[in-house]
Amino acid sequence: MKHLTHVKDMRNHCGEYPHMSVAHRALPFLTMVNLHSPPPPHGLQRHARRLWGTALALGLASFGAFAQQGAPDVARQKELVRMVRQDCGSCHGLYLTGGLGPALTREALADKPLDSMAATIYGGRPGTPMAPWKAMLTEAEALWIAQQLMAGFPEPQKDPR
């Protein structure tokens, strides 16, 4: 059987191109459609979904593993509170009520998943001003910060001088 590929050119005209290689016909992001071949078997689609599901499960399991590493010690917790107030506060507001970034109050975060918040703190948000903090934090510390934000972050304390 001779394989033909129907291709739309820039003027949206169709044509058949029997000389195109199979590799070119298989690229889904081009405007080419091979109308003479059957669709891929359902087993292949099922296999691809299974692979994605496994990758997602492994990702969530690794995130859960660092969640069980425990809270930082008391001295590090004080450093993290100061960092959130100073560094995060520069975008999210001194009282974390919003600014360039959204509010980080308990009320504003009530419907946000904890693991998503920790991942955002640790890895940032591409395409937004939210930078990753993984150079300064461990994953467990990012989770601790997210937990503190969900509980209502500690109020700033005055320096006892």
CNS distance restraints for C-alpha pairs under 8 A (distance, minus, plus):
assign (resid   2 and name CA) (resid  18 and name CA) 7.58 0.50 0.50
assign (resid   3 and name CA) (resid  18 and name CA) 6.21 0.50 0.50
assign (resid   3 and name CA) (resid  36 and name CA) 6.61 0.50 0.50
assign (resid   3 and name CA) (resid  37 and name CA) 7.70 0.50 0.50
assign (resid   4 and name CA) (resid  16 and name CA) 6.01 0.50 0.50
assign (resid   4 and name CA) (resid  17 and name CA) 5.91 0.50 0.50
assign (resid   4 and name CA) (resid  18 and name CA) 4.61 0.50 0.50
assign (resid   4 and name CA) (resid  34 and name CA) 6.87 0.50 0.50
assign (resid   4 and name CA) (resid  35 and name CA) 7.72 0.50 0.50
assign (resid   4 and name CA) (resid  36 and name CA) 6.52 0.50 0.50
assign (resid   5 and name CA) (resid  16 and name CA) 5.45 0.50 0.50
assign (resid   5 and name CA) (resid  17 and name CA) 5.40 0.50 0.50
assign (resid   5 and name CA) (resid  18 and name CA) 6.26 0.50 0.50
assign (resid   5 and name CA) (resid  20 and name CA) 7.41 0.50 0.50
assign (resid   5 and name CA) (resid  25 and name CA) 6.69 0.50 0.50
assign (resid   5 and name CA) (resid  32 and name CA) 7.10 0.50 0.50
assign (resid   5 and name CA) (resid  33 and name CA) 6.36 0.50 0.50
assign (resid   5 and name CA) (resid  34 and name CA) 4.65 0.50 0.50
assign (resid   5 and name CA) (resid  35 and name CA) 6.71 0.50 0.50
assign (resid   5 and name CA) (resid  36 and name CA) 7.37 0.50 0.50
assign (resid   6 and name CA) (resid  14 and name CA) 6.35 0.50 0.50
assign (resid   6 and name CA) (resid  15 and name CA) 5.52 0.50 0.50
assign (resid   6 and name CA) (resid  16 and name CA) 4.70 0.50 0.50
assign (resid   6 and name CA) (resid  17 and name CA) 6.58 0.50 0.50
assign (resid   6 and name CA) (resid  32 and name CA) 6.20 0.50 0.50
assign (resid   6 and name CA) (resid  33 and name CA) 5.64 0.50 0.50
assign (resid   6 and name CA) (resid  34 and name CA) 5.85 0.50 0.50
assign (resid   6 and name CA) (resid  35 and name CA) 6.74 0.50 0.50
assign (resid   7 and name CA) (resid  13 and name CA) 7.94 0.50 0.50
assign (resid   7 and name CA) (resid  14 and name CA) 5.46 0.50 0.50
assign (resid   7 and name CA) (resid  15 and name CA) 5.50 0.50 0.50
assign (resid   7 and name CA) (resid  16 and name CA) 6.43 0.50 0.50
assign (resid   7 and name CA) (resid  17 and name CA) 7.31 0.50 0.50
assign (resid   7 and name CA) (resid  31 and name CA) 6.61 0.50 0.50
assign (resid   7 and name CA) (resid  32 and name CA) 4.62 0.50 0.50
assign (resid   7 and name CA) (resid  33 and name CA) 6.38 0.50 0.50
assign (resid   8 and name CA) (resid  12 and name CA) 5.09 0.50 0.50
assign (resid   8 and name CA) (resid  13 and name CA) 5.19 0.50 0.50
assign (resid   8 and name CA) (resid  14 and name CA) 4.51 0.50 0.50
assign (resid   8 and name CA) (resid  15 and name CA) 6.63 0.50 0.50
assign (resid   8 and name CA) (resid  31 and name CA) 6.30 0.50 0.50
assign (resid   8 and name CA) (resid  32 and name CA) 6.54 0.50 0.50
assign (resid   9 and name CA) (resid  13 and name CA) 5.46 0.50 0.50
assign (resid   9 and name CA) (resid  14 and name CA) 6.58 0.50 0.50
assign (resid   9 and name CA) (resid  15 and name CA) 7.94 0.50 0.50
assign (resid  20 and name CA) (resid  24 and name CA) 6.52 0.50 0.50
assign (resid  20 and name CA) (resid  25 and name CA) 7.03 0.50 0.50
assign (resid  21 and name CA) (resid  25 and name CA) 6.58 0.50 0.50
assign (resid  22 and name CA) (resid  26 and name CA) 6.19 0.50 0.50
assign (resid  23 and name CA) (resid  27 and name CA) 6.80 0.50 0.50
assign (resid  25 and name CA) (resid  32 and name CA) 6.46 0.50 0.50
assign (resid  25 and name CA) (resid  33 and name CA) 7.00 0.50 0.50
assign (resid  25 and name CA) (resid  34 and name CA) 6.47 0.50 0.50
assign (resid  27 and name CA) (resid  32 and name CA) 7.82 0.50 0.50
assign (resid  28 and name CA) (resid  32 and name CA) 7.44 0.50 0.50
assign (resid  40 and name CA) (resid  44 and name CA) 6.82 0.50 0.50
assign (resid  40 and name CA) (resid  45 and name CA) 7.66 0.50 0.50
assign (resid  41 and name CA) (resid  45 and name CA) 7.05 0.50 0.50
assign (resid  42 and name CA) (resid  46 and name CA) 6.17 0.50 0.50
assign (resid  43 and name CA) (resid  47 and name CA) 6.05 0.50 0.50
assign (resid  44 and name CA) (resid  48 and name CA) 6.23 0.50 0.50
assign (resid  45 and name CA) (resid  49 and name CA) 6.27 0.50 0.50
assign (resid  46 and name CA) (resid  50 and name CA) 6.16 0.50 0.50
assign (resid  47 and name CA) (resid  51 and name CA) 6.25 0.50 0.50
assign (resid  48 and name CA) (resid  52 and name CA) 6.32 0.50 0.50
assign (resid  49 and name CA) (resid  53 and name CA) 6.08 0.50 0.50
assign (resid  50 and name CA) (resid  54 and name CA) 6.17 0.50 0.50
assign (resid  51 and name CA) (resid  55 and name CA) 6.22 0.50 0.50
assign (resid  52 and name CA) (resid  56 and name CA) 6.11 0.50 0.50
assign (resid  53 and name CA) (resid  57 and name CA) 6.12 0.50 0.50
assign (resid  54 and name CA) (resid  58 and name CA) 6.15 0.50 0.50
assign (resid  55 and name CA) (resid  59 and name CA) 6.18 0.50 0.50
assign (resid  56 and name CA) (resid  60 and name CA) 6.21 0.50 0.50
assign (resid  57 and name CA) (resid  61 and name CA) 6.02 0.50 0.50
assign (resid  58 and name CA) (resid  62 and name CA) 6.13 0.50 0.50
assign (resid  59 and name CA) (resid  63 and name CA) 6.28 0.50 0.50
assign (resid  60 and name CA) (resid  64 and name CA) 6.11 0.50 0.50
assign (resid  61 and name CA) (resid  65 and name CA) 6.14 0.50 0.50
assign (resid  62 and name CA) (resid  66 and name CA) 6.66 0.50 0.50
assign (resid  63 and name CA) (resid  67 and name CA) 6.40 0.50 0.50
assign (resid  63 and name CA) (resid 115 and name CA) 7.72 0.50 0.50
assign (resid  64 and name CA) (resid  68 and name CA) 6.60 0.50 0.50
assign (resid  65 and name CA) (resid  69 and name CA) 7.06 0.50 0.50
assign (resid  66 and name CA) (resid 139 and name CA) 6.24 0.50 0.50
assign (resid  66 and name CA) (resid 140 and name CA) 5.63 0.50 0.50
assign (resid  67 and name CA) (resid 139 and name CA) 7.58 0.50 0.50
assign (resid  67 and name CA) (resid 140 and name CA) 5.70 0.50 0.50
assign (resid  67 and name CA) (resid 143 and name CA) 6.55 0.50 0.50
assign (resid  68 and name CA) (resid 140 and name CA) 7.76 0.50 0.50
assign (resid  69 and name CA) (resid 140 and name CA) 6.18 0.50 0.50
assign (resid  70 and name CA) (resid 140 and name CA) 6.80 0.50 0.50
assign (resid  71 and name CA) (resid 140 and name CA) 6.86 0.50 0.50
assign (resid  71 and name CA) (resid 141 and name CA) 6.98 0.50 0.50
assign (resid  71 and name CA) (resid 144 and name CA) 6.18 0.50 0.50
assign (resid  72 and name CA) (resid  76 and name CA) 5.88 0.50 0.50
assign (resid  72 and name CA) (resid  77 and name CA) 5.98 0.50 0.50
assign (resid  72 and name CA) (resid 140 and name CA) 7.67 0.50 0.50
assign (resid  72 and name CA) (resid 141 and name CA) 6.46 0.50 0.50
assign (resid  72 and name CA) (resid 144 and name CA) 7.66 0.50 0.50
assign (resid  73 and name CA) (resid  77 and name CA) 6.13 0.50 0.50
assign (resid  74 and name CA) (resid  78 and name CA) 6.40 0.50 0.50
assign (resid  75 and name CA) (resid  79 and name CA) 6.55 0.50 0.50
assign (resid  76 and name CA) (resid  80 and name CA) 6.13 0.50 0.50
assign (resid  77 and name CA) (resid  81 and name CA) 6.13 0.50 0.50
assign (resid  78 and name CA) (resid  82 and name CA) 6.24 0.50 0.50
assign (resid  79 and name CA) (resid  83 and name CA) 6.08 0.50 0.50
assign (resid  80 and name CA) (resid  84 and name CA) 6.09 0.50 0.50
assign (resid  80 and name CA) (resid 145 and name CA) 7.52 0.50 0.50
assign (resid  81 and name CA) (resid  85 and name CA) 6.18 0.50 0.50
assign (resid  81 and name CA) (resid 154 and name CA) 7.46 0.50 0.50
assign (resid  82 and name CA) (resid  86 and name CA) 5.98 0.50 0.50
assign (resid  83 and name CA) (resid  87 and name CA) 5.34 0.50 0.50
assign (resid  83 and name CA) (resid  88 and name CA) 6.93 0.50 0.50
assign (resid  84 and name CA) (resid  88 and name CA) 4.72 0.50 0.50
assign (resid  84 and name CA) (resid  89 and name CA) 6.24 0.50 0.50
assign (resid  85 and name CA) (resid  89 and name CA) 4.91 0.50 0.50
assign (resid  85 and name CA) (resid  90 and name CA) 7.93 0.50 0.50
assign (resid  85 and name CA) (resid  94 and name CA) 6.29 0.50 0.50
assign (resid  85 and name CA) (resid  95 and name CA) 7.54 0.50 0.50
assign (resid  85 and name CA) (resid  96 and name CA) 7.78 0.50 0.50
assign (resid  85 and name CA) (resid 156 and name CA) 7.36 0.50 0.50
assign (resid  86 and name CA) (resid  90 and name CA) 6.23 0.50 0.50
assign (resid  86 and name CA) (resid  94 and name CA) 7.40 0.50 0.50
assign (resid  87 and name CA) (resid  91 and name CA) 7.64 0.50 0.50
assign (resid  88 and name CA) (resid  92 and name CA) 5.88 0.50 0.50
assign (resid  88 and name CA) (resid  93 and name CA) 7.65 0.50 0.50
assign (resid  88 and name CA) (resid  96 and name CA) 7.92 0.50 0.50
assign (resid  89 and name CA) (resid  93 and name CA) 4.50 0.50 0.50
assign (resid  89 and name CA) (resid  94 and name CA) 4.60 0.50 0.50
assign (resid  89 and name CA) (resid  95 and name CA) 6.95 0.50 0.50
assign (resid  89 and name CA) (resid  96 and name CA) 5.89 0.50 0.50
assign (resid  90 and name CA) (resid  94 and name CA) 6.70 0.50 0.50
assign (resid  91 and name CA) (resid  98 and name CA) 7.37 0.50 0.50
assign (resid  91 and name CA) (resid  99 and name CA) 5.61 0.50 0.50
assign (resid  91 and name CA) (resid 100 and name CA) 4.98 0.50 0.50
assign (resid  91 and name CA) (resid 101 and name CA) 5.27 0.50 0.50
assign (resid  92 and name CA) (resid  96 and name CA) 5.01 0.50 0.50
assign (resid  92 and name CA) (resid  97 and name CA) 6.45 0.50 0.50
assign (resid  92 and name CA) (resid  98 and name CA) 4.46 0.50 0.50
assign (resid  92 and name CA) (resid  99 and name CA) 4.90 0.50 0.50
assign (resid  92 and name CA) (resid 100 and name CA) 6.17 0.50 0.50
assign (resid  92 and name CA) (resid 101 and name CA) 4.75 0.50 0.50
assign (resid  92 and name CA) (resid 102 and name CA) 5.97 0.50 0.50
assign (resid  92 and name CA) (resid 103 and name CA) 5.96 0.50 0.50
assign (resid  92 and name CA) (resid 104 and name CA) 6.94 0.50 0.50
assign (resid  93 and name CA) (resid  97 and name CA) 5.63 0.50 0.50
assign (resid  93 and name CA) (resid  98 and name CA) 5.03 0.50 0.50
assign (resid  93 and name CA) (resid  99 and name CA) 5.15 0.50 0.50
assign (resid  93 and name CA) (resid 100 and name CA) 7.90 0.50 0.50
assign (resid  93 and name CA) (resid 101 and name CA) 7.94 0.50 0.50
assign (resid  93 and name CA) (resid 103 and name CA) 7.63 0.50 0.50
assign (resid  95 and name CA) (resid 155 and name CA) 7.93 0.50 0.50
assign (resid  96 and name CA) (resid 103 and name CA) 5.56 0.50 0.50
assign (resid  96 and name CA) (resid 104 and name CA) 5.17 0.50 0.50
assign (resid  96 and name CA) (resid 105 and name CA) 6.20 0.50 0.50
assign (resid  97 and name CA) (resid 102 and name CA) 7.41 0.50 0.50
assign (resid  97 and name CA) (resid 103 and name CA) 4.32 0.50 0.50
assign (resid  97 and name CA) (resid 104 and name CA) 6.11 0.50 0.50
assign (resid  97 and name CA) (resid 105 and name CA) 6.15 0.50 0.50
assign (resid  98 and name CA) (resid 102 and name CA) 4.69 0.50 0.50
assign (resid  98 and name CA) (resid 103 and name CA) 3.78 0.50 0.50
assign (resid  98 and name CA) (resid 104 and name CA) 6.88 0.50 0.50
assign (resid  99 and name CA) (resid 103 and name CA) 7.26 0.50 0.50
assign (resid 101 and name CA) (resid 129 and name CA) 7.98 0.50 0.50
assign (resid 101 and name CA) (resid 130 and name CA) 7.80 0.50 0.50
assign (resid 103 and name CA) (resid 108 and name CA) 6.17 0.50 0.50
assign (resid 104 and name CA) (resid 108 and name CA) 6.12 0.50 0.50
assign (resid 104 and name CA) (resid 109 and name CA) 6.30 0.50 0.50
assign (resid 104 and name CA) (resid 149 and name CA) 6.57 0.50 0.50
assign (resid 105 and name CA) (resid 109 and name CA) 6.25 0.50 0.50
assign (resid 105 and name CA) (resid 149 and name CA) 6.61 0.50 0.50
assign (resid 105 and name CA) (resid 150 and name CA) 7.47 0.50 0.50
assign (resid 105 and name CA) (resid 152 and name CA) 6.27 0.50 0.50
assign (resid 105 and name CA) (resid 153 and name CA) 7.43 0.50 0.50
assign (resid 106 and name CA) (resid 110 and name CA) 5.95 0.50 0.50
assign (resid 106 and name CA) (resid 149 and name CA) 6.24 0.50 0.50
assign (resid 106 and name CA) (resid 150 and name CA) 5.11 0.50 0.50
assign (resid 106 and name CA) (resid 151 and name CA) 6.12 0.50 0.50
assign (resid 106 and name CA) (resid 152 and name CA) 4.95 0.50 0.50
assign (resid 106 and name CA) (resid 153 and name CA) 7.76 0.50 0.50
assign (resid 109 and name CA) (resid 149 and name CA) 7.80 0.50 0.50
assign (resid 109 and name CA) (resid 150 and name CA) 6.33 0.50 0.50
assign (resid 110 and name CA) (resid 150 and name CA) 6.91 0.50 0.50
assign (resid 112 and name CA) (resid 116 and name CA) 7.34 0.50 0.50
assign (resid 112 and name CA) (resid 117 and name CA) 7.11 0.50 0.50
assign (resid 113 and name CA) (resid 117 and name CA) 6.44 0.50 0.50
assign (resid 114 and name CA) (resid 118 and name CA) 6.29 0.50 0.50
assign (resid 114 and name CA) (resid 143 and name CA) 7.72 0.50 0.50
assign (resid 114 and name CA) (resid 146 and name CA) 6.42 0.50 0.50
assign (resid 114 and name CA) (resid 147 and name CA) 6.99 0.50 0.50
assign (resid 114 and name CA) (resid 150 and name CA) 7.75 0.50 0.50
assign (resid 115 and name CA) (resid 119 and name CA) 6.09 0.50 0.50
assign (resid 115 and name CA) (resid 143 and name CA) 7.29 0.50 0.50
assign (resid 116 and name CA) (resid 120 and name CA) 6.15 0.50 0.50
assign (resid 117 and name CA) (resid 121 and name CA) 6.23 0.50 0.50
assign (resid 117 and name CA) (resid 143 and name CA) 7.86 0.50 0.50
assign (resid 117 and name CA) (resid 146 and name CA) 5.92 0.50 0.50
assign (resid 118 and name CA) (resid 122 and name CA) 6.11 0.50 0.50
assign (resid 118 and name CA) (resid 139 and name CA) 7.60 0.50 0.50
assign (resid 118 and name CA) (resid 142 and name CA) 5.18 0.50 0.50
assign (resid 118 and name CA) (resid 143 and name CA) 4.75 0.50 0.50
assign (resid 118 and name CA) (resid 145 and name CA) 7.47 0.50 0.50
assign (resid 118 and name CA) (resid 146 and name CA) 5.40 0.50 0.50
assign (resid 119 and name CA) (resid 123 and name CA) 5.65 0.50 0.50
assign (resid 119 and name CA) (resid 124 and name CA) 7.37 0.50 0.50
assign (resid 119 and name CA) (resid 142 and name CA) 7.50 0.50 0.50
assign (resid 119 and name CA) (resid 143 and name CA) 7.90 0.50 0.50
assign (resid 120 and name CA) (resid 124 and name CA) 4.68 0.50 0.50
assign (resid 120 and name CA) (resid 125 and name CA) 6.10 0.50 0.50
assign (resid 120 and name CA) (resid 132 and name CA) 7.34 0.50 0.50
assign (resid 121 and name CA) (resid 132 and name CA) 6.31 0.50 0.50
assign (resid 121 and name CA) (resid 133 and name CA) 6.15 0.50 0.50
assign (resid 121 and name CA) (resid 134 and name CA) 7.99 0.50 0.50
assign (resid 121 and name CA) (resid 142 and name CA) 5.89 0.50 0.50
assign (resid 121 and name CA) (resid 146 and name CA) 7.76 0.50 0.50
assign (resid 122 and name CA) (resid 132 and name CA) 5.44 0.50 0.50
assign (resid 122 and name CA) (resid 133 and name CA) 5.02 0.50 0.50
assign (resid 122 and name CA) (resid 134 and name CA) 4.95 0.50 0.50
assign (resid 122 and name CA) (resid 137 and name CA) 7.05 0.50 0.50
assign (resid 122 and name CA) (resid 138 and name CA) 7.60 0.50 0.50
assign (resid 122 and name CA) (resid 139 and name CA) 6.28 0.50 0.50
assign (resid 122 and name CA) (resid 142 and name CA) 5.68 0.50 0.50
assign (resid 123 and name CA) (resid 131 and name CA) 7.34 0.50 0.50
assign (resid 123 and name CA) (resid 132 and name CA) 4.31 0.50 0.50
assign (resid 123 and name CA) (resid 133 and name CA) 6.44 0.50 0.50
assign (resid 123 and name CA) (resid 134 and name CA) 6.26 0.50 0.50
assign (resid 124 and name CA) (resid 130 and name CA) 5.23 0.50 0.50
assign (resid 124 and name CA) (resid 131 and name CA) 4.55 0.50 0.50
assign (resid 124 and name CA) (resid 132 and name CA) 3.73 0.50 0.50
assign (resid 124 and name CA) (resid 133 and name CA) 6.88 0.50 0.50
assign (resid 125 and name CA) (resid 129 and name CA) 7.46 0.50 0.50
assign (resid 125 and name CA) (resid 130 and name CA) 5.32 0.50 0.50
assign (resid 125 and name CA) (resid 131 and name CA) 6.46 0.50 0.50
assign (resid 125 and name CA) (resid 132 and name CA) 7.21 0.50 0.50
assign (resid 126 and name CA) (resid 130 and name CA) 7.47 0.50 0.50
assign (resid 126 and name CA) (resid 131 and name CA) 7.73 0.50 0.50
assign (resid 133 and name CA) (resid 137 and name CA) 5.96 0.50 0.50
assign (resid 134 and name CA) (resid 138 and name CA) 6.33 0.50 0.50
assign (resid 134 and name CA) (resid 139 and name CA) 7.39 0.50 0.50
assign (resid 137 and name CA) (resid 141 and name CA) 5.86 0.50 0.50
assign (resid 137 and name CA) (resid 142 and name CA) 6.38 0.50 0.50
assign (resid 138 and name CA) (resid 142 and name CA) 6.35 0.50 0.50
assign (resid 139 and name CA) (resid 143 and name CA) 6.26 0.50 0.50
assign (resid 140 and name CA) (resid 144 and name CA) 6.18 0.50 0.50
assign (resid 141 and name CA) (resid 145 and name CA) 6.17 0.50 0.50
assign (resid 142 and name CA) (resid 146 and name CA) 6.25 0.50 0.50
assign (resid 143 and name CA) (resid 147 and name CA) 6.16 0.50 0.50
assign (resid 144 and name CA) (resid 148 and name CA) 6.19 0.50 0.50
assign (resid 145 and name CA) (resid 149 and name CA) 6.16 0.50 0.50
assign (resid 146 and name CA) (resid 150 and name CA) 6.19 0.50 0.50
assign (resid 147 and name CA) (resid 151 and name CA) 6.23 0.50 0.50
assign (resid 148 and name CA) (resid 152 and name CA) 6.05 0.50 0.50
assign (resid 148 and name CA) (resid 153 and name CA) 5.14 0.50 0.50
assign (resid 148 and name CA) (resid 154 and name CA) 7.57 0.50 0.50
assign (resid 149 and name CA) (resid 153 and name CA) 4.73 0.50 0.50
